[in-house]
Each structure stands twice: as C-alpha cells, then as structure tokens.
Amino acid sequence: MKSTLTKSIYSALILIISLAVISCNTLPKDIDEEVGPEDMIIKAQQYSDAGKTNAAEIMYNRLLDQYGSDTNYRVIAEFEIAHIKLKAHKYAEAKPLYEDIINIYDSTYESLPGKYLVLTKNDLARLNDEYKYDGDRKKKKLSKKEKAKQQQQEEEEENSAAFW
C-alpha cells in the first residue's frame, strides 16, 4: 500500500513537472528559421501583435546580431526592443536603448528614416515624464505635485546654466 502511494505521488510529480516545462515553452517553433532582415522584422512584429513579446524580442535581437552593422536595421531593432521594455515597465532597460537611437541619429541623421527618431523621442518623453527613472528600482507614476516639482527643478537648472 505504501509503495503504491509513493509511486502515485512520484507519478503525479513527474506529470506536474512535465506540464510545467511544456507550458513554459511559449516560443514558437518557427523562431529558429533562417530568414532575411525584412522577414525578421515582419515575424517579430507578428509575434509582438500576438502578445508573444519574448519571441519578438528574440527576433529583434537576432536582427541586431546578424544585421546590426546596418544602421537602419539597428535603429529598428533597438527601438522595437526598447518599446517592448517600456510596455513591460522595464524602464532601466529601455532608456539606454532610446538614448542610443538618439545618438545614432545625431551622427547619421540624413540616411535614416525620421519616424524612428520621432517615436523614440515620444517614448523617451513618456518614460521621463510619467515615471520615475531610478536605476533598477521599481518605478511609479509621478503625481501632479511631483511633476510640477520636477519641472521647477529642471527650469532652475536651466536658468542656472544659462546664467553662467
């Protein structure tokens, strides 16, 4: 009786662990297919639209790895990864990507589509205006009072810098 109960418990545990492993495997099978950069962007966007942000991020990182030397693809991939991070409230990971995109535009603006610069500045403003950015600590929305205080401090810093 005791050995039957033990076997049943072990069987149940193995079943539970197996189901957990299978259910955690949410990456699509076609993610390992070899495709060109345009197809990577399309697949990543499809994953993102379907709520499969991990798969989308993997595809954008693959785009960076394989075609990151092309500034256009680098900007697209970094923006999309940063946008995924922003929507997931991972501000400390998103902000450096946005800043890198702006630096890229500052050095090579003429050869890049302007829409990603506009989108980057909008997302970065959203990140800075609505949320406290404090390293890896959890962020929270700023109250109206905190926003006003922050704006006043920024204005004082600008006035002080302009004075000197």
C-alpha positions, 0 to 999 in steps of 0.5 A: 500500500505504501509503495503504491502511494509513493509511486502515485505521488512520484507519478503525479510529480513527474506529470506536474513537472512535465506540464510545467516545462511544456507550458513554459515553452511559449516560443514558437517553433518557427523562431529558429528559421533562417530568414532575411532582415525584412522577414525578421522584422515582419515575424517579430512584429507578428509575434509582438501583435500576438502578445508573444513579446519574448519571441519578438524580442528574440527576433529583434535581437537576432536582427541586431546580431546578424544585421546590426552593422546596418544602421537602419536595421539597428535603429529598428531593432533597438527601438522595437526592443526598447518599446517592448521594455517600456510596455513591460515597465522595464524602464532601466532597460529601455532608456539606454536603448532610446538614448542610443537611437538618439545618438545614432541619429545625431551622427547619421541623421540624413540616411535614416528614416525620421519616424524612428527618431520621432517615436523614440523621442515620444517614448523617451518623453513618456518614460521621463515624464510619467515615471520615475527613472531610478536605476533598477528600482521599481518605478511609479507614476509621478503625481501632479505635485511631483511633476510640477516639482520636477519641472521647477527643478529642471527650469532652475537648472536651466536658468542656472546654466544659462546664467553662467 
